[in-house]
């Protein structure tokens, strides 16, 4: 199973699409590793520099409709190859969300109010999130702040995919 949790990359924008996650011009690459340096390079977000801001981050917190656009699995792969295995948003594009689970990664949907609170409390000071998958709880820590715990939920099938390591591993074990 993949490792979940870590330092957070805050992307304060809704409707971040798959072309912004990994530009279409890289879809001819034949390895996930070739996608690594291009993650979020076309994201238009004031003050964001992917070369500076992605390094060392393992969790993304963002707004609604993350992963909209095409159905390409490359968007989830580009996150995975950069060790980002958890995305927290107030909503996901349906196919992107399923691609995350198919890769054994977490797409955690929280209410807009909770996401707003995370941005207002932690985006300027940085945060780390621990994921307790069996208990379905996120624990947020930041310098000078008290611990905050946030429950989340997955469907039984989503949890099974994550616990197996993705769709291929799940299918190997089940069929």
QUIGI-V221144 format. One record per residue. RES is the residue in one letter. SS is DSSP state (helix for helix, strand for strand, loop for the rest). PHI is phi in whole degrees, 0 to 359 (* if undefined). D_CENTER is the distance of its C-alpha to the mean C-alpha in whole Angstrom. Layout:
BEGIN
{{RES,SS,PHI,D_CENTER} {RES,SS,PHI,D_CENTER}}
END
This chain:
BEGIN
{{X,loop,*,16} {X,loop,291,13} {X,loop,271,12} {X,loop,242,10} {X,strand,94,10} {X,strand,142,11} {X,strand,293,12} {X,strand,257,10} {X,strand,256,9} {X,strand,268,11} {X,strand,241,11} {X,loop,274,13} {X,loop,201,14} {X,loop,272,14} {X,loop,60,14} {X,loop,287,12} {X,strand,263,13} {X,helix,295,13} {X,helix,292,15} {X,helix,280,14} {X,helix,290,11} {X,loop,215,13} {X,loop,302,17} {X,helix,303,19} {X,helix,296,22} {X,helix,260,20} {X,loop,288,20} {X,loop,275,23} {X,loop,296,22} {X,loop,256,22} {X,loop,231,20} {X,loop,298,16} {X,helix,302,18} {X,helix,293,19} {X,helix,280,16} {X,helix,310,15} {X,helix,286,17} {X,helix,253,16} {X,loop,303,12} {X,loop,61,12} {X,loop,292,16} {X,loop,259,17} {X,loop,289,15} {X,loop,265,18} {X,loop,216,17} {X,loop,309,20} {X,loop,83,20} {X,loop,270,17} {X,loop,231,18} {X,helix,301,15} {X,helix,290,18} {X,helix,266,18} {X,helix,268,15} {X,loop,277,12} {X,loop,308,14} {X,loop,83,14} {X,strand,269,10} {X,strand,233,8} {X,strand,227,6} {X,strand,247,5} {X,strand,244,7} {X,strand,212,9} {X,loop,263,11} {X,loop,288,12} {X,loop,65,12} {X,strand,293,9} {X,loop,85,10} {X,strand,290,13} {X,loop,113,16} {X,loop,277,17} {X,loop,266,16} {X,loop,299,15} {X,loop,286,13} {X,helix,304,13} {X,helix,296,10} {X,helix,293,8} {X,helix,300,11} {X,helix,296,11} {X,helix,294,7} {X,helix,301,9} {X,helix,290,12} {X,loop,262,11} {X,loop,64,10} {X,loop,262,6} {X,loop,248,6} {X,strand,225,4} {X,strand,237,2} {X,strand,244,6} {X,strand,210,8} {X,loop,276,12} {X,loop,178,12} {X,strand,231,10} {X,loop,294,12} {X,helix,305,14} {X,helix,291,14} {X,helix,300,10} {X,helix,302,9} {X,helix,294,12} {X,helix,299,11} {X,helix,299,8} {X,helix,294,11} {X,helix,299,13} {X,loop,268,12} {X,loop,76,11} {X,loop,249,8} {X,strand,259,7} {X,strand,243,6} {X,strand,257,8} {X,strand,261,10} {X,loop,241,13} {X,loop,296,16} {X,helix,305,16} {X,helix,295,18} {X,helix,291,16} {X,helix,298,14} {X,helix,303,17} {X,helix,297,18} {X,helix,299,15} {X,helix,297,15} {X,helix,292,19} {X,helix,277,19} {X,helix,239,17} {X,loop,296,16} {X,loop,274,19} {X,loop,247,20} {X,loop,86,16} {X,loop,209,15} {X,strand,236,14} {X,strand,240,12} {X,strand,260,13} {X,strand,247,12} {X,strand,259,16} {X,loop,296,15} {X,loop,300,18} {X,loop,267,19} {X,loop,55,16} {X,strand,225,16} {X,strand,259,14} {X,strand,240,16} {X,strand,258,15} {X,strand,232,18} {X,loop,203,19} {X,loop,304,22} {X,loop,75,25} {X,loop,245,23} {X,loop,281,24} {X,loop,301,21} {X,strand,233,19} {X,strand,249,18} {X,strand,226,16} {X,strand,285,17} {X,loop,220,14} {X,loop,224,15} {X,loop,234,14} {X,loop,289,17} {X,helix,303,19} {X,helix,291,18} {X,helix,300,14} {X,helix,298,15} {X,helix,296,18} {X,helix,296,15} {X,helix,295,13} {X,helix,296,16} {X,helix,282,18} {X,loop,102,15} {X,loop,132,15} {X,helix,297,17} {X,helix,298,20} {X,helix,295,20} {X,helix,298,20} {X,helix,296,23} {X,helix,301,25} {X,helix,282,25} {X,helix,262,26} {X,loop,238,28}}
END
